[in-house]
Amino acid sequence: MSTREKSQGDVGRRDFLKLFGAAGAAASTLPLGGSASADEMVAATADTKHHRGTAATEPQAGGSGYEFFNVDESAFIEAAIDTLIPSDSTGPGAKELGVAIYIDRQMAGGYGKGDRLYRYARAGLSIADDAIGTDPNRHRRRQCLRAENPQEHFREPIGKRSRHGDDRPRWQEGRASNSANRNFFGLLLQLTIEGYFADPMYGGNKDGAAWKMIGFPGADAMYMDKIEPFRNKPYAADPKGIQDLI
Amino acid sequence: MATKLNAVDVLIVGLGWTGGIIAKELASTKLKIVALERGGPRDTNPDFIDPQIHDELRYAARHDLMQNVRRETITVRNSESQTALPMRQLGSFLPGQGVGGAGVHWNGVTWRWLEWDHQARTRTIDKYGEKIVPSDMHLQDWPITYDDLEPYYDKFEKTCGTSGKAGNINGRKIDGGNIFEGSRKDEYPNPPMIAAQSMVMFEKAARNLGYHPFPNPSSNASRDYINPDGVAFGQCHYCGFCERFGCEANAKASPHFTVIPLALENPNFELRTNSIVLKVNLDSTSKKAVSVTYLDARGREFEQPADLIILSAYALGNVNLLLHSGIGVPYDPATGKGVVGRNYAYQCGGGATAFFDKKTILNRFMGAGALGTCMDDFNGDNYDFEKAGYIGGGGISCSNSGARPIQSHPTPRGTPRWGSDWKKAVVDNYDHAASIGNQGAVMAYRQNYLSLDPTYTDVFGRPLMRMTFDFQDNEVKQMNGQADICVTIAKEMGATKLDRSIPPVPYSIVPYQSTHNTGGAVFGADPSTSVLNKYLQVWDVPNVFVTGACVFPQNAGKNPTGPVGALAYWAAEAIKNQYLKNPGPLVPS
């Protein structure tokens, strides 16, 4: 890594933390005020140059709307995914690529409802308490992301400054206060990465920007005459989603 | 109350590779054949068309083509001291559902297992003595040898258009092929696939180290091909959407466009989809099956009488049906008696992830399911068991099956799981990392088995099947030993950073590992340690045959579909030429 790249990375990270602080502060007021809207969240972040234009965020705030999350929840989810995959000098963030909408649609649809989950439990037990593996609460998908107060999933509100005086967000998976919180985090991280890299038709990965960032060409995949000539050579193709091809 | 239907001659339960092969092979008998498939009908068009099939979320992450565990699942525990809990979503393995079964969404790696795999007990003891076999290991021979099965391996390869390079034709070793394979009568029907950059690097490194790499035998056609049944294959697109997906090009061999349409041409064959078999019914002697009970898509219950019943569901599904039907004596680990559920085994993994500098460009997304370079120098008995400290070994390979980014964004160990540093690591490594993987054999043990769960039921009210399984010392040593070899190869390939895997003990049902579940209804020469005779016929109920990977006495360091397909041809021939002429036991018990 060159010095210049490193320097840019550092600047990006500092800017990100400032941005994070703004969004986090708004989210952290939710339990008390309950008044911060997705619009305000966007307004708080719209002027940063690291967001690649506001076009990507506007539809989330208005146009397409949320099917599943209420106003407080969507504000929290937007702030949370902006922390998990922030916009920075490496590439676009989850929020600007529409991942909040992706998660909303997943939760509203068959996946969120558990249409492929085994649902029987022993008498007196919920399926969450009667499952294999270490994270049974992963199975309470809807309850998990639909907590009345998402802040309760974490001991401290997201974005609160560390007592140690540095800029590290306190919101870290290892500090989640119990297994329910860790499972909430696991599900949120899974959905965020899915939405970021899934086909754009699912609502995230707008314009295939996450694919472009890593160099994945997307759904337009026919390489029988390319695999040999492109051995150890860069293959640059503008990513295409399924809807670009039909 | 079940509606009793008119009797048929042959009833096939589950229409994937093996049910499809048997249905097609028995067409010439003019017998009335009915196949019951629990899932729906599927065809290349419209179900697997481009570009819609290139959807990682739907097919790879959400398992669109696989078993829906909302209806039926299993319970799992690591040992008898634990209470098994239900597998609430798919994880460790991905059984198929629907016409073509898992044959639709496999990768296409089509092995002949090594000669040792067919005679693991005899060959191990001959070479190392009884003492090398741990006391709890149920090491068993197949009742037939590699040479017995050779013509059927050949037949299956030709059906599938397998692309590869022979390493041993009539005893003559051929450089560039797998010199450790058993003697073949013929070359593969198609030449090897085009190697990807990572495979070129792996091959060079393995040769430098004195090993014997060769191209994976791949049923992703390397060129346009017409198989001996007249079925046309397209050339593989190297699209990188293969395992977990259907193939838009009919390049990946699948029963849905090969054997099943041929079976359907037979006017005496009838396929009933969305029909789930609940049990096989026996007569009062329990020595003869008379019918099956099944539900159709509307939930109506039917009894379908048949003279001959073939259980050709997924490996776990077959064992489940045997247990529910009271066919064969269930295995009891306390007494060591009983056979159904005995010798359940699985697959080991691990190896090394090699990270390269940015000048090394792999284009991993240009891939195919079975595209890879492998070596068998530490597989079967091609290495010294005593020196290594483990039996069975595994194939070591560098595969290039695609790089779909939800599930493939490798980062070095120690990278944060999220945030800017995570994203930077994803970008830095996405196309500069390769896996050098071990696919390890898993032996069978007294304490690993399948049985019925005392607590949980499926939506039909049947007890769920319970899996009691963990990796044992032999397999842990193997995973460690093989990972060390993978590390050596990764270094030779020029990795600037590498992560060696750690054996995943205790076994967890949660992360995906391998859809290579074996055993539970094994074939053998001794009815006290096997459910089936060498023709896959149930010892206790001779008008029931069972196919699939559940028949293997232990698993090999290889993918199972090659011998699964070969044994289906082997059993079909025995049914056609022996059983139907004189119904009854084909081997005296």
Interface residues (C-beta under 8 A of the other chain):
Chain A: G9 G12 R13 F16 T83 L84 I85 P86 D88 T90 G91 Y111 G114 D115 R116 L117 Y118 R119 Y120 R122 I127 D130 A131 I132 G133 T134 D135 H139 E173 L189 T192 I193 E194 F197 A198 D199 Y202 A210 W211 M213 I214 G215 F216 P217 G218 A219 D220 A221 M222 Y223 M224 K226 I227 E228 F230 R231 N232 K233 P234 Y235 K240 I242 L245 I246
Chain B: D50 P51 Q52 H54 D55 E56 L57 A61 R62 H63 N68 V69 R70 T73 T75 V76 L85 P86 M87 R88 Q89 L90 G91 I194 A196 Q197 V200 Q235 C236 H237 Y238 C239 G240 F241 T360 I361 L362 N363 F365 M366 A403 R404 P405 I406 H409 R417 W418 G419 S420 W422 K423 K424 V426 V427 Y430 D431 T455 Y456 T457 S508 I509 V510
